Amino acid sequence: MYTLCVAEKPSVAEEIAHILNADKKNTAEGYYEGNGYLVTWCVGHLVGLAEPEAYSENFRMWSMDVIPLIPAKWKLTIIENTKHQFYNVKKLLNREDVELVIDCGDYGPQGHYIQWLVRVMSGCKKPVKKLCAKSITDNELRRAFTELEDINKFNYIIVGQFTKAKADWIIGMCLSRYFSVKYRENLNKGEVLSVGRVQSATWNFVVERYYEIKNFVPKPYYQLQITTENGVKAIYYDGNNNKIDDEYKAKEIEVNLRKQNKACVENVIIEHKMLNRPQLYDITSIQRDGSRLYDYSPEEVLQALQNLYEKKLMTYPRTDSRYLNTDVAEEMQQRIQDISLIKQYSVVAETLLKKGLNLDKRIVDNKKIEDHHALIVTENIKNVNFLELTTKEKNILNLVISRMLLAFDTVMKYDETRVYLNVAGHVFQTSGITVVDEGWKKTEKKLFHKQEKQNDNLPKMDIGEEIPVTEINRLCKKTQPPQPYTYDTLLAAMKNAGDKIEIGDEMVPMGIGTGATRAGIIGELYKKGFLENFTKDKRSYINPTRKALFASTVFPKSLLSPEMTARWQYKINQIEQKELSADVFIEEVKHFVAEIINEAEKNTTSYNGLFSDNQEVVGKCRWCGEKIYQKGNIYKCENEKCGFFISAEKNAISLFHYKKPLSFNQIKKLLSDKGLTLECKSKVGNQYTANFKIKAKPKFDGEKKYPDIYMTFVPRKVKKDRV
């Protein structure tokens, strides 16, 4: 008799087969065999909710007559491009000589759900246990196989995930069809105004910021600064702030100041303060740092982490926790010793070991871990070969190691001194700090090679002391608009969206999406044509596309509310905690969809396309020299006789080289004489840099003509266009 292990993916199945000595591989039927075990694998989702046409042929057509679409009984379907592996798994699940199934999928809500779908679709009725591994190192897998958990423990988590999938299906299928049909005249043929429970709220963050910046009117304000004989610079302070909105008032104060050439020390306040070290990484915080420090997208950071996980160097990447449990904390002394064997970290790690690891409540808290603990390296780090890692993998690994060394260090201690000076009856404020103990900040300088900052200590000043004033300046400044979103700040907006709720003794934001899903959500918004990148001061920022701007105009505001989305996520969590009925929640979703449609029906405004009359010109036509405008994902010449057009998605560059749609700014560069330079990837995964240009004459396929794009390879030292 056999025990069947079903892993999340082939690479994990291989590791499990290795430690179980199931070393005979049946490639054709997708499994390993040996030592009383069969080991097979999923490839992501093998089963999903059926499409509308599975319920009725009438639902195949996008028509108002069949909206809303709400199934009375839900159907599952086998996903077409992975159906071969599904049938392999199904056959193994139903073998008569298999007496026990071990779910070796991800130890998280989606992991439980993916495997449950496969078992349900396969008709599996056999007993199931759950493998709960924190990493895929040999030691951790062996430990996990000795502590298998009953699958029934996760039943309500699976119910929550199934309910979330049904809610997303109802919203997506009903409202995407409704708005796409209602505004068909404003869209390209086949283009969809897709609606998503989380996606719509996410791209609307970017739209709102876009309008904040566009409509921002700078306002002047003034500051008064004095410089004293002992080199102190102080700013006028009225008790609330240091800005003066009225220019006349600022000039009046300046005149009074020039009548007095001495400042009297009115008060000196010294406070003893501490700056705590940063916490360990969860998936969102490392994606934010990956964006801020390396300009990586969230998906690029997640992929690098996944690669490191599969190379047994990293614990499970899709974690929402920044804490360790007590059992794992006991291993950290040895883990830092392992890190000390790596030359670039040896001095810092050895110093930390001598001081002792600071494993307080900021680091270790069993109550703040649901599925997986914070990101840390595994015991295999001592054998790491950096030559086998890509640049991205090395950078992300460096972040995780550095964060461990900082998090386990001591706090920084300093004294903050605030001095209030009185000049002609007006108060000026200045401040400085004196470092008492650098703590983790000293370690940070060594790890990231930060230069020492100039000492900002204040000279000693006593209350009542008079100090000559040597300089008075009136500074004229302007308020600044908010910055466009980056990957870093958009992830933060998603995590902190919605009202705060009480969890234990803390008030925490509900957030939209989860740490495991936010990267994919943002990536999907690029693919669906709602977001694009642009470069400013050598930094990538996120802009809404014209499609997003149009959708924000026609969608009811409640559909774009992050608070609503966050509250729904909270209710899904309640279902998983047995605190809310799944049926009650689905009824709420149905009612919401009906309300959105009723509200949208009241909008009888006619829109003449996606653009306003003063639409931005993308560039000049490479064929005739006339203007190129954008409509959705299509860029088209205004001269109808010319016939030039190019799709942002279905073009030779995106399909065969860049592997993703071109943004508005990239199309702009492609239409220029210099062309577009991109970092691309071959079929076998090799990276190369290439420049693409459109020839002045079209390419013909029968009577149809297309842009003729030619490519030249570019040496690596040439900088690629930022996206």
N, C-alpha and C positions, 0 to 999 in steps of 0.2 A: 504494500500500500504506500501511497505517496502523500506528501504535503506539498501543496502548490503555493508558491510565492509569486505575487503579482506586483512588479515594481512600477515606478512612475515613468521610467524611460530606459532604453537599452543600456546606457552606460552604468546606471545604478544596478540593473539586473546582473550585469557582468560582475560587479563588485560583490553582490550578494552570492552569486553562484560560486565565486572564488572562495569565500569564507565557509561556505557549506560543502565544499568539495564536489559540487555538481558541475563537473568540468567537461561533460560531453555535450557539445552544442548541436542542435538540430536547426540549422539556418533556415531551411525551407518552411518549417512550421513554427519558427519563432520562439524557441525555448531552450533552456539548458536542463540537463538531467544528470543525476548521480547522488549516491549516498541517501537514497530515500526521498529526494527532493526534485521537484520540477520548478524551474524559475523562468517566468515569462515577463512581459512588460507591456505597458500602454505607450502611446506616443501622444502625450497631451490628452485631449478629449477624443475618445473613440465613439462616444454616444452623446447626443444632445436632444433638445426639444425639437419636435418636428416642425417643418415649415407650414404655412397656412394651407397650401394646396393638398397637404396630407389629410386634412379634415374635409375639404370639399373642392372640387375642380373650379367652382365659382370663385373661390378665394385666390385663384392664380392671377386673376385680373385685378389691377389696381383701380378700384372704382369706389365711389362714395356709397354705392348701394350695399356693400358688404362691411362697412365700417360702423361700429367697432367690431373687431375680431376677438372674440373671447370663447375659447373652447369649453365645452361642458365637461369633457373628459380629456385629460392631457395625454398626448402620444409622444413616444420617443422615436428617434431615428438613428441609424448608424451613419456616421460621418463618412462621406464618399472616399476622400483621399487617404483614409487610414482603415478602410473596411477590411483589408486583407489581414491586418494584425488583430482586429476585433474578432474575426472568425477563428484565428489561432487561439486567442485567449478563451473564447466561448467553448471551443472543443476541449481545451484542457480543464476548464471549470466543470464540465459535465462528464469527464472521464469517470468510469465506475471505480477505478483504482485510486482516485483522489478522495481522501477522507477528511482533509482539513485544508482550508484556504487561509493564507496569511496576506493581509493587505499591507503591502510594503510601499504604498504611495506616500506623498508628502504628508507630514504630520501637521496639517492645517486644514481649515474648513474646505477649501477647494479640493485639496488632496483627498479628503474623505468622500466628497461628493462625486468626483471623477470616477473613483473605483466603484462606488455604490451604483452609479448608472450602468457600468459594465456588467456588474453582477445581476442587476434587475433585468437588463436587456437579454442576458444570457439565460435567464431562468434559473440561476444558481440558488439552491436551497441548503447548501452545505454549511457547517459551522465555520465561522470566520473569526480570526484573531487579528489584532493590529500591531504592526511593528512600529515602535516609537523611538527612532534613532535621531540623535541631534546632529550627526555628521555621518559620512560614509567611510570613515577610517575602519580598519579591521577590528580594532579593539572596541569601538563604539557599536559596530554592527553585532559583534559577538555578545556584548552586554545586552543589547536590545532583544536579541533572540532568546535570552534567558528570562526576560521580563515582558512577555507579550501581554497585551491588554485585550479585554473582551470588546468586540466591535459594538455591542449594544450601548457602551458608554458614550458613543458618538452619534447615537440616533437623532437626537434633537438638533445637533449641529448640521447633520445632513438634511433634516427637515427645513432648517433655516436657509440653507443654500439652495435647496429645491424651490422654496418659496420665493427667494430672491430672483432665481432664474425665470420663474413664471411671471413675476411682476415686471421684470425687464422685458420679457417677451410681449406682454400685453401693451406696455407703454411704447416699445419700439415698433411693433407691427401695426398697432392702431394709429398712433400719432405720426409716425414717419410716412405712412401711406396717406393719411388725411392731409397733412400739410404739403406733401409732394403733389398730390392731385389738385388741391385747392390753388396752388401757385404754379401749376404746370407751365403756364405761359412765360413765367419768369426764369425757367430753368432750361438748361440744355437737354436734348433728348437723352433719356435714361438717367439724368441726374436726380439725386435724392436729397431731400431735406431731412436727414436722419435725426431722430430724437432718441435720446438716451437718458435714463434716470440720473446718471452721474455725468455723462459726457456733456449734456446741454448746459448744466450748471458750471462745468469747468471752462468751456470756451467762452461762456458769458463773463467770467472773471476778466478775461483778456479783452473782450469787447468793452466792458465798463472802463477798464484802465485806458484803453485807446481813446475813448471819448473824454475822459478826465484830462488827458494830455492835450487832445485836440482843442478842447474848449477852455483850457487853462489861460487865465489872464494874469501875467505877473504884476505884483503890487510892490511899489517901492517901500522900503523901510530904512531906518537909520540907526546906527549905533555910535556911541561916544566912547572913545578909548583914551585913557591917560597912560603915560609912561613916567615912572618915578625915577629918582636919582639912583636908586639901588637896582634898577633894571626890571622892576615889576611892571607888567602890563595889566591893567584892570579895565573892565567894561561897566558902563553905567547900568545900574540895577534899581528898578523902581519897586521892588518887593515881590513882583510877579514874574517879570521877564526882562530881558535886556534889549528889547526892540522898541523903537519909537516910530509910530506910524505917521505922525505929523511933522513935516519938515520944519515948519515955523517953530514948533516946540523944541526940536533938536537944535536949531540955530540959537534960540533964546538961551537954552541951557549952556551951549558952547560959549556964548558971550559972558555969562556969569562965571564960568570956569576960568576964563582968561583973566578975570579980575583977582583970582586967588592962585598963588603959586606954590601952595603947600597942601599936602594931603594928610589928614589926621587919621591914625589907626583907631577905628571905632570899635571893632570886635575881631577876635581871633578864635576860631573854633577848630579844634583838632578831634577827629573821629578815628577810632581804630577799626579797620575794616578787613574783610577777607574776600578774596575772589576764588570761588570754588573751581575745581578742575572740571573739564567737560566730562559728560557721561559717555559710556560705551555707545557704539553705533547701533541703531536699528536700521531697517532698509531705507526709510525716508531720509534720515539724517545723513547717511553716507551718500545717497543720491544727490542731496543738496550740496554737500561738499564736493562731490565729483563734478557737479555743474559749476560751482563757484571757483574751484581751483584749476580745473582742467577743461572746462567748457564741454563736458560730456553730457549727452542726453540721459534721462533716467533709464531708458532701455539699454544704453551702452554700459552704464554702471551695473545694472542687474545682470547683464550677460557676462561681464567680467567676473562678478561674484559667483555666478552659476558655474563658470569654467573653473574657478578656484575651488569651489565646493566639489566638483567632479574630479579634480586633481587631488582631493583629500587634504587640502591646505586650509579650508575654511569650514566653519559650521554652517548650518542651514541659513541661506541668505534672506528668505522672505519673512523675516521676523519683525514684529511690531513692538518688541520689548527692548529696553535699554539696560536691563538688569540681568544678573546671574543668580542662580539658586545656590543654596549653601553647598550642595554636593560638588557642583562645578567650580565654585570659588576655592575649594580645597585643592584643586589642581593648578591654580594660577601661579603658585610659587614655582612649580616645575615648568610651567609654560613660559614664564619669563626667563628661566634658566635656558630653555631651548632657544629663545630669541637671542639671548646673549652670545650664542655660538655664531650668529650672523655678524660679520665684521662691522657693517654700517650701524648696527644697533648695540654693539658689545659694551661700549663705555656707558651709555645711558642705562642699559639693562642692569649692568653690574652695580652701578651707583644706586639704582632703585632697590636691588636685592639687599644691599648693605643697609639702606634706610628702613626697609621693611615695606611690604605692600599695604596700602591704605584701603582695605576692603570693608568700608563702612556701609551704611544704609543707602548711600548714593549709588553703590555698585551692587550690593547683594540684598535682594528682597524677594522672597518666594511668592509673596502675594501679588507681585506685579508682573508675573509671568503666566501667560495663558497656554500657549503652545510651545514656543521656542524662546530660549534665552537670547541675550544680545549677541551681536556678531563678534566672534573671536577666532583666532587661528587655532588649528588643531596641533596635536603633538608631532605631526609630520613636518612642521615648520622648520625643525632643526635640519632636515635633509633637503630643503628647498633648493632648486637649481634655477636661478633667475634667468639663465640663458634659454630655458624652455618656456618662459612666459612672454606674452606679448607686452608691448608698452603699456597698454591699458590695464592689463592684469597686474603688472608690477606697480603701477601707480595706485591702484585700488588696494592691493595688498599692503603697500606702504602706509596708506591711510589707516587701515585696520590695526596694524602693528603699532603705529605711532599713537593711535587713540588708546590702546591698551596701556602703553607706557605712561601716557599722560593721566588717564583715569585712575590708575593705581598709585599716583604720586600724591604729595601733600598739597594743601591749599596755599595760595599766595596770601601773605599778610602785609598790610601797608597802612600807613597813617595818611589820612586825607586832611589837609589844612585849608580852611576857607578864611580869607581875610576880607573885611569890609572897611573901605576907606571913605572918608567924608571930605569932599572938596566943595567949598562954598555952599554947603547945605545939601549937596547931592551925593548919593551913595554909589560907590563903585565896588565891584566884586572881582576877586581873583582867587585861584585855587592852585594847589600843587599837591603832589604825593611824595611820601618818603617810604621806600620799600624796606620792610622789616625782614621778611623772609620770601625769597622769590618763589619757592616751592615749584609747582609744575611749570611756571612760566620760564624758569631756567632750562628745564628739560625741553620745552617747546623751541627755544632758541637754538638748541643743539640739533634737534631733529629736523627743523625746517630752515636752518642756517639764517635765522633772522638777525639783523644787525641790532646792536645795542642802541636804544633810543637815548637822545640827550636827556640829561637829568632835569626833571621839571620840579625840583625842590624849590620852595620859596625861601628867600633869606629870612633870618629871624626878625620879627617885628613885634613890638610890645604895644598893648592897648595904651592910647594916649600919645604915642610917639608921633611926631610930625616929620614928614618926608617931603623934600622939594619935588615938585612936578616939573619934568623937563620937556614934556611933549603932550599936546592935546590934538586928537584927530576925530573928525566927524566922518564916519564911513557910510556911504550910500550903497545899499544893496537891494536886491530884488528877490521876492519869493520864487522858489523853483518848483516846476511841475513834478509830479511823481514819476519815477522811472518805469519804463515798460517792464513787463514781466520777463524774467528769465526762468529756466527750468527750476532753479533753486527757489525763487520766490513763488512760482506757481505751485510747486509741491507744498510749500509752507501754507499757502492760501487754502489748498485742498485739505490739508491736515487740520487746520484751525477753523474751518468753516462751521457755521451753525452756532446755536446757543450752547452754553455750557451746561453739563449735567453732573450730578453728584455720583461719584464712584468711590465707595469707601469713605474716606475723610477728605477727598479731593474734589474740586470742581474742574472738570476737564472738557475741552471742546469735543463735540461729537464727530466732526470731520466728515468729508465725503470720500468715498472709495476706501481702500485699505492700503497698508504698506505694500502688500503683495500685488495690488491691482493698479495703483496710480500710474506707474510707468507705462503700462499697456494702454491705459485710458488716454494719456497724452499722445502716445504714438498713434493710436487710432484716429485722433482728431487731425493729425497731419495727413494720414492716408485718406480720410473722408473730406479733406479740403476745407477744414474750418480754421486751421492755424498754419502760419508760415514763419520763417525766421528772417531776421534782417540783422546787419552788422552795424554797430555804432561804437566808435572808439575801440576797435579791435575786440569787441565783446558781442556775443550773440544774444539777441533779444527776440521775444515772441510777439507777433502781431496777429490780429484776426484777419482772415481773408474777407473778400467782398461777400462771399457766401455766408460767413458768420455774421457780418453786419446786416445783411438782408434778413437772415433768420431771426436776429435779435429784434428786428422791427416788427415781424409778423407773429412771432410766438408770444402767447400770453406770458406776462411776467411771472406768474406762479410756476410756470413750467421751467423757468430759469433760476428758481430760488435755491440757493445752497442750503438754506435752513430747512426747506422741505426735504431735500435729498438727504441731509444729515439726520433728520428725524426718522426717515424711513430706514436708514442704516441702523439707527438705534433700536427700532422696532424689530428688525431682523435679528439683532443681538438678543432682544428679549425673547424671541421665538426659540433661539438656541439655548436660552437659559430657562425654558419652560414657563416663561412669565406672560406669554401672549399666544393666542391661537393663530395658526397660519391662515385659517379660513377667514377670520376677522380682518386680518391684514389684506388679503387678496380682495375682499369686498371693498375695503378702503381704496385700493388701487383702481378698481373698476369705477367707483364713484368719481375719483379724481379724473380719470380719462374722459368720462362723460361731461364733467364740468369744464375741462379744457376745450373740448369740441364745442360745447354750448357758447363759451366765451369767444372762441375764434369765429364762430358763425356770425357774431355781431359785427365783426370787422369787414366792412364792405368797401374799404379803400382799394382803389385800383393802382397797382404798381407797374410802372413801365420798364420792367427789367430790373436787373440786380444793381444797376448803377444810377447815379444822379447825372444831371446834364453836365456837370463839371468833372466828369470822371477822369482819372489820371491816365495819361498815355503811357503804355508799357514800353514802347519803343517804335522804331521805324521798320516797316516791312522790308525784308531782305530781297524781295522780288521786285516791288514797284516803288518803294520809298514812302508810301502813305503810312498813316498812323495805325498802330496795333492796339486793340482794346481787349480787355479780359471779360469773359462771361463764364462764370463758374470755373471749371478746370480747362476751358478752351480759350486760347488766345488767337484772335482773328483780325485780319486786315479789314479796315473800313471800306476799302474798295472791293465791292462784291465781284467785279469782273476779274480781279486778281486771283481771289480764291485761296490766299495763304491762310493757313491755320496750323496750330500745333497744340496737342493735348499735354497737360502737365503730367499725366499719368501714363498714357499710352504713346510713348515716343521711344526711339531707339536707345537714348541715353538711360532713361528710367528702367526700361525692360531688360537691357543686356549689360549695363555697366554700373549705374549708380544704385539700382535696386530699390528706389523709392521715388515718389513723385517729386517733380521740380517745384520749388516755391516761386512766388511772384518775382522776388528779387533775382532768383537764378534765371528765370525766363528773360528778365530784363538784360542780364549780362549775356545770355546766349544770343540775343538779337543785336548785340553791339559788335563793333568791328574786332574787338579783342577776344570775343567769345567767352566761354565759361570753362573754368578750371576746377576739376573735382577730384577727390580721392575715391577711387572705385575699387570694386572687388570682382575677381574672376570667378568662374564656375567652381573652381577647386579651392577658392578662398584666399588666393594671393592678392595683395593690395597693390595698386598702381595709381599713379597720378596722370590724368589726361586732360587735354584741352579740346573743347568741342566748338565748332563753328558751323553756321548755316551758309551753304553756297548761295550765290546770287541767282542761280537758276534752279527750277524745281526738278524733282525726280518723277518719272512717269511710270505708272502701272496701268497699262491700257490707256483709257481716257482719264483716269484719276491721276492727280499730281500731288506730291508730298514734298515737304522740306528735305533737302539733301544735306544730311549732317555728316561732316567728316571729322575724324579724330586724329590727334597727334599725341604721342606719349611725351610726358614732361619729366625732366630729371627731378628727383625727390627734393632737391634744395629749393626748387621754386615753390613759393607758398601757394596753397590751394585757396579757393574762395571759401570764406566762412559761410556756414548755412544756419 
